C-alpha cells in the first residue's frame, strides 16, 4: 500500500493577501529580501485572467527506468502516484509538478482534473503538459503549463516518482506547503515561512505606487514619480492624507 505525506498549510488569510499582491510584486519583493529566484520559468498561463494562490502539493517525475517502473501501474490504478498527490487535496491547494519540461507527457487528463476540482483544488502548475485540454479548459481551474499533448504520461519516457517532497519546477526549488502565487504573469514560489514578511516588505516599498500611477497618468515626470523621488515625497504625503491605506 502506498502512503504519502500531507503538507502543512499556511493560514488562509495569508494566502488571500498574497494572491491580492500578485506574482510580479511577490517576485520583486522576494528579490529585494534576498531570495532572488522564485519565478517558475516555463509554465505560462493557459487560463487568462485567472489569479490564484495556495499551498503547494508537489509531484516529481523522473526519466522512466524499466526495472523501477514496470506494468504494475496498469494492473493496479492505486500504484499511480499522480493519483496520490490528488488524494491530499484540500480547498485552495495547488498541485506543482516537476515533469522535467517534457512536452510529450500529459500529466493529468480530464478525469483527474475533474476530481481535483471536486476536492476544491485551485490550479495546477506543471513544468510539462496536460492532456484532454478541449475538455479540461471547461473545468473551473487555473492552468500554468508548458503546453498540451494527446499523450498520457507513461506512454512516453517519464515515471511518477515522489509525492510531497522537495522538487524543482521551472528551475525553482518548491517545498511542500510553499505558497504559489500565479496570474497572467506566471507563477512564483513564496516560502511559507516568509509570507508575512513579504506582505510587510511589499507594503513598505510599494505603498506609494497608487500615487505615482495617478501622477504618471496626468503626464507627470517619470524621473520624479517612479520610483518616487525625495522631491515628490511631500506631494505623496499630502495625497496619502486624502487617500489612506486600506487595512491589510
C-alpha positions as CSV (number, residue, x, y, z in Angstrom):
1,X,0.0,0.0,0.0
2,X,1.4,3.4,-1.0
3,X,1.5,6.0,1.8
4,X,2.4,9.7,1.1
5,X,2.7,12.6,3.4
6,X,0.3,15.5,3.6
7,X,1.5,19.1,3.8
8,X,1.3,21.8,6.4
9,X,-0.9,24.6,5.1
10,X,-0.4,28.3,5.9
11,X,-3.2,30.5,7.2
12,X,-5.9,31.1,4.6
13,X,-5.8,34.9,5.4
14,X,-2.1,35.0,4.5
15,X,-2.7,33.2,1.2
16,X,-5.5,35.5,0.2
17,X,-3.4,38.6,0.9
18,X,-0.5,37.2,-1.2
19,X,-3.0,36.5,-4.0
20,X,-4.0,40.1,-3.9
21,X,-0.3,41.1,-4.1
22,X,0.2,39.3,-7.3
23,X,3.0,37.3,-8.9
24,X,5.1,40.3,-10.1
25,X,5.1,42.1,-6.8
26,X,5.7,38.9,-4.8
27,X,8.7,38.1,-7.1
28,X,10.3,41.5,-6.9
29,X,9.7,41.8,-3.1
30,X,11.4,38.5,-2.5
31,X,14.3,39.6,-4.7
32,X,14.7,42.7,-2.6
33,X,14.6,40.4,0.5
34,X,17.5,38.3,-0.9
35,X,15.5,35.4,-2.2
36,X,16.3,36.1,-5.9
37,X,15.0,33.3,-8.0
38,X,11.3,32.4,-7.3
39,X,9.8,32.7,-10.8
40,X,8.8,29.3,-12.2
41,X,10.2,29.6,-15.7
42,X,8.5,27.7,-18.5
43,X,4.8,27.2,-17.4
44,X,2.6,30.0,-18.6
45,X,-1.0,31.0,-18.0
46,X,-3.4,28.9,-20.1
47,X,-6.4,30.4,-18.3
48,X,-6.1,34.2,-19.0
49,X,-7.5,36.4,-16.2
50,X,-7.2,33.7,-13.6
51,X,-5.3,34.6,-10.4
52,X,-4.8,32.1,-7.6
53,X,-2.6,31.5,-4.6
54,X,-2.4,28.4,-2.4
55,X,-0.2,25.9,-0.8
56,X,1.8,23.5,-3.0
57,X,1.1,19.8,-3.2
58,X,4.2,18.5,-5.1
59,X,4.7,15.7,-7.6
60,X,8.0,14.7,-9.0
61,X,8.6,12.8,-12.2
62,X,11.9,11.1,-13.2
63,X,13.1,9.5,-16.5
64,X,11.4,6.1,-16.9
65,X,13.6,3.1,-15.9
66,X,12.0,-0.2,-16.5
67,X,13.5,-2.0,-13.5
68,X,11.9,0.6,-11.3
69,X,8.7,1.1,-13.2
70,X,7.0,-1.8,-14.9
71,X,3.5,-2.8,-15.7
72,X,2.2,-2.6,-12.1
73,X,0.6,0.8,-12.6
74,X,-1.6,-0.5,-15.3
75,X,-2.6,-3.6,-13.4
76,X,-3.4,-1.6,-10.2
77,X,-4.5,2.0,-10.5
78,X,-3.6,2.6,-6.9
79,X,0.1,2.3,-7.9
80,X,-0.3,5.5,-9.9
81,X,1.5,8.2,-7.8
82,X,-0.1,11.0,-9.7
83,X,-3.4,9.9,-8.2
84,X,-2.0,10.0,-4.7
85,X,-1.0,13.7,-4.9
86,X,-4.6,14.5,-5.7
87,X,-5.8,12.4,-2.7
88,X,-4.3,15.1,-0.4
89,X,-6.3,18.0,-2.0
90,X,-8.0,20.4,0.3
91,X,-9.8,23.6,-0.8
92,X,-7.4,26.1,-2.3
93,X,-4.5,23.8,-2.9
94,X,-2.3,24.0,-6.0
95,X,-0.5,21.0,-7.5
96,X,3.0,21.7,-8.6
97,X,4.7,19.2,-10.9
98,X,8.3,18.6,-11.9
99,X,7.6,17.0,-15.3
100,X,11.2,17.8,-16.5
101,X,9.9,20.2,-19.1
102,X,8.7,17.2,-21.2
103,X,6.4,18.3,-24.0
104,X,5.1,14.8,-24.8
105,X,3.7,13.6,-21.5
106,X,0.2,14.6,-20.3
107,X,0.5,14.5,-16.5
108,X,-3.2,14.9,-15.8
109,X,-6.3,14.4,-18.0
110,X,-9.9,15.4,-17.8
111,X,-11.0,12.9,-15.2
112,X,-8.1,13.5,-12.8
113,X,-8.6,17.3,-13.1
114,X,-12.3,16.9,-12.5
115,X,-11.6,15.0,-9.3
116,X,-9.1,17.7,-8.2
117,X,-11.7,20.4,-8.8
118,X,-14.3,18.4,-6.9
119,X,-12.0,18.3,-3.9
120,X,-11.6,22.1,-4.0
121,X,-8.3,22.4,-5.9
122,X,-7.5,25.9,-7.3
123,X,-5.0,25.2,-10.0
124,X,-2.0,23.3,-11.4
125,X,1.5,24.5,-12.2
126,X,3.2,21.9,-14.4
127,X,6.7,22.1,-16.0
128,X,5.2,20.0,-18.8
129,X,1.8,19.3,-20.2
130,X,-1.7,18.1,-19.6
131,X,-3.9,16.2,-22.0
132,X,-7.7,16.4,-22.8
133,X,-7.3,20.2,-23.0
134,X,-10.5,20.7,-25.0
135,X,-12.4,19.3,-22.0
136,X,-10.0,20.4,-19.2
137,X,-10.4,24.0,-20.2
138,X,-14.1,23.8,-19.3
139,X,-13.2,22.8,-15.7
140,X,-13.1,25.8,-13.4
141,X,-9.3,25.6,-12.6
142,X,-6.3,27.7,-13.2
143,X,-3.7,26.2,-15.5
144,X,0.0,27.2,-15.8
145,X,1.6,24.8,-18.3
146,X,4.3,24.5,-20.9
147,X,1.8,23.0,-23.3
148,X,-0.7,20.3,-24.0
149,X,-0.5,16.9,-25.6
150,X,-2.7,13.9,-26.5
151,X,-0.3,11.5,-24.7
152,X,-0.7,10.2,-21.2
153,X,2.4,10.4,-19.1
154,X,3.7,6.8,-19.0
155,X,3.0,6.5,-22.7
156,X,6.3,8.3,-23.1
157,X,9.6,8.4,-21.1
158,X,8.5,9.7,-17.6
159,X,7.5,7.9,-14.5
160,X,5.9,9.4,-11.3
161,X,8.4,9.1,-8.5
162,X,7.6,11.1,-5.4
163,X,4.7,13.0,-3.7
164,X,5.0,15.9,-1.4
165,X,8.8,16.0,-1.4
166,X,11.0,19.0,-2.4
167,X,11.0,19.4,-6.2
168,X,12.5,21.6,-8.8
169,X,9.8,23.2,-11.1
170,X,10.9,25.5,-13.8
171,X,14.3,25.9,-12.2
172,X,13.0,26.8,-8.8
173,X,13.0,24.8,-5.6
174,X,9.5,24.2,-4.3
175,X,9.0,22.8,-0.8
176,X,5.7,21.1,0.0
177,X,3.4,23.7,1.6
178,X,5.2,26.7,0.0
179,X,2.7,29.3,-1.2
180,X,2.3,29.5,-5.0
181,X,1.1,32.9,-6.4
182,X,0.0,32.7,-10.0
183,X,-1.7,35.0,-12.5
184,X,-1.2,36.2,-16.1
185,X,2.5,37.0,-15.4
186,X,3.2,33.4,-14.5
187,X,3.7,31.5,-11.2
188,X,6.1,32.1,-8.4
189,X,7.0,30.5,-5.1
190,X,6.7,32.3,-1.7
191,X,8.4,30.4,1.0
192,X,5.7,29.8,3.6
193,X,7.9,31.0,6.5
194,X,8.4,34.3,4.7
195,X,4.8,35.0,3.8
196,X,4.1,37.7,6.3
197,X,7.5,39.3,5.8
198,X,6.7,39.6,2.1
199,X,3.5,41.4,2.8
200,X,5.2,43.8,5.2
201,X,8.1,44.5,2.9
202,X,5.8,44.9,-0.1
203,X,3.7,47.4,1.8
204,X,6.7,49.4,3.0
205,X,8.2,49.7,-0.5
206,X,5.1,50.0,-2.7
207,X,2.5,51.9,-0.8
208,X,3.3,55.0,-2.9
209,X,2.7,53.3,-6.2
210,X,-1.0,54.3,-6.4
211,X,0.0,57.9,-6.1
212,X,2.8,57.5,-8.7
213,X,0.4,55.9,-11.2
214,X,-2.1,58.8,-10.7
215,X,0.7,61.3,-11.4
216,X,2.0,59.5,-14.4
217,X,-1.5,59.3,-15.9
218,X,-1.6,63.0,-15.6
219,X,1.6,63.3,-17.6
220,X,3.9,63.6,-14.6
221,X,7.7,63.1,-14.9
222,X,8.9,59.5,-14.8
223,X,12.1,60.7,-13.1
224,X,10.1,62.4,-10.4
225,X,7.4,59.8,-9.7
226,X,8.9,56.3,-10.5
227,X,10.5,55.4,-8.3
228,X,9.2,58.1,-6.0
229,X,11.8,60.8,-5.6
230,X,12.6,62.6,-2.4
231,X,11.4,65.8,-4.1
232,X,8.0,64.3,-4.7
233,X,7.6,62.7,-1.3
234,X,5.8,65.8,0.3
235,X,3.2,65.6,-2.5
236,X,2.8,61.9,-1.8
237,X,2.3,62.6,1.9
238,X,-0.4,65.1,1.2
239,X,-2.1,62.8,-1.2
240,X,-2.0,59.9,1.3
241,X,-3.8,62.0,3.9
242,X,-6.7,62.2,1.4
243,X,-6.3,58.5,0.3
244,X,-5.4,56.5,3.4
245,X,-4.1,53.0,3.0
246,X,-6.7,50.2,3.4
247,X,-6.2,47.8,6.3
248,X,-4.5,44.5,5.4
